[in-house]
């Protein structure tokens, strides 16, 4: 009996040590007790040692110079990349001319017919209203320019994404190889890869399309691979039993079974491409993005809103159409599917011919409404009355100053004041308890890579802004998500607001926050909070709504109050969704904090923007690589191992 008792004591540690996370922290503490004195004796200053830094300025500068010198003479540019550039230009121009030939009436009729085919009359009417609003704002021609560029970019993104997804879905080895590539494509800030694209293709439409493809293709690849891997095994076995070849198995079984995931991938690709519309305008994309970028340069909120609203409307319409197409998979009558396309084409041609005959092919100037003036007047009033001098509460400038002084500065100084090895140890202490030693090692090495690249201090500055923005986002997002999950009416009222905020171009957020908060790190944080908040709210509300109703009913039967139900039942059971909300909030905040370099955010964002503006390949790519490493660290720290395994990451 004594032997059994001793064995049971060895197998079951007492108290808190029964938890794996506690045992990991105890082991990490023991290692720190040994390693910290050694590190302090070797690197007493605490700053990143220059001996561990690799200077990439020389090689990257030489690479940039070689591209510039050989762009007009090397066979790679003349016979390969040159043809790619010409094909992109011809494709975009052909789509644009087709849209102009159809006229506003033809385009509106085609979009309405497509929406009716996907979801019925309600969405068709909404689509008509959205396109008419684009014309009424005086943005019909820029909208068609953006639509032409996005159509080509989405088609290329879908083709590239499906090829990568097929490779990852059919081969485990290729899946492991492609996964870090797709992670890098999504985390790498746009300003970092715009620079090499511009060096190769120059300013213009080809560079804008290809930059959009790099950003928008990964969701299609991931969801294609997910759909192929999640196909019903019984159906696949039945196909194999009929003697189907590998090609027939793919075309007749796996792809049809993955249709819902493919349509979701198309939906996400469209959203990502539209979100790039403004950023791509920096390198000559034109269209609505160029109007927004010009408004940012002149801090013209009204002009930015007039160009931003059509982007939002396009995003919402395309989102609803593709989502409806995915939701009606297998339910559309065959006769309707056969005759829908010819009918839509006939309606489009009839509308275009009627508009041309009436001399109304272009949007009539008398039908436009000016919103810039009243919006700018409202912003001017807010700036005059809210910027400073508000009794009792101060003003937005005071709030920004206090947030910088009391939150951002102490957080940045605290991180930069810690020895570099202490920061890495802190990351390991956060990452290891929620994952494995591989998770912690990846997070530590990714953060250490920023020091190796020579941008340790700017990386910690960016990290401080991200942490502050994430904290504010989670507080507001969780509170709003709980309210949306508990009240159906509030959720219905909140949905269009979240749609607008989630689809509004990132640059548009920078303009009002600069007008209200001035220039600095606080406006960058405010814009990041506004951009990341919708995703956190949606995921939180969805997670809480998916909690087992039986658990809630049991809590009510025991007399639990609504607050107790939320705190003791819904939040614990929705923990995976809440962790996903944290992870997505971190990724989205990081994306906008980087763009905040345009409005005084500094740190890595400024380096990425400076590299693009000055054509400095070394500065831009090093900053971009550091941001990727920072994003990888934050992803591993905020994403538990079991959920990452579920996602296939």
Buried (B, 14 or more C-beta within 10 A) or exposed (E): EEEEEEEEEEEEEEEEEEEEEBBBBEEBEEEBEEEBEEBEEEBEEBEBBEEEBEEBEEEBBEBBEEBEEEBEEBEEBEEEBBEBBEBBBEBBEEBBEBBBEBBBBBBBBBBBBBBBBBBEEEBBEBBBBBBBBBBBBBBBBBBBBBBBBBBBBBBBBBEBBBBBBBBBBBEEEBBEEBBEEBBBBBBBBBBBBBBBBBBBBEEBBBBBBBBBBBBBBBBBBBBBBBBBBBBEEEEBEEBEEEEBEEEEBBEEBBBBBBBBBBBBBBBBBBBBBBBBBBBBBBBBBBBBBBBBBBBBEEBBBBBBBBBBBBBBBBBBBBBBBBBBBBEBEEEEEEEEEEEBEEBBEEBBBEBBBBBBEEEBBEBEEEEBEEBBEEBBEEBEEBBEEBBBEBEEEBBBBBBBBEBBEEBBEBBBEEBBEBBBBBBBBBBBBBBBBBBBEEBBBBBBBBBBBBBBBBBBBBBBBBBBBBBBBBBBBBEBBBEBBBBBBBEEEBBEEBBEEBBBBBBBBBBBBBBBBBBBBBBBBBBBBBBBBBBBBBBBBBBBBBBBBBBEEEBBEEBBEEEBEEEEBBEEBBBEBBEBBBBBBBBBBBBBBBBBBBBBBBBBBBBBBBBBBBBBEEEBBBBBBBBBBBBBBBBBBBBBBBBBBEBBEEEEB
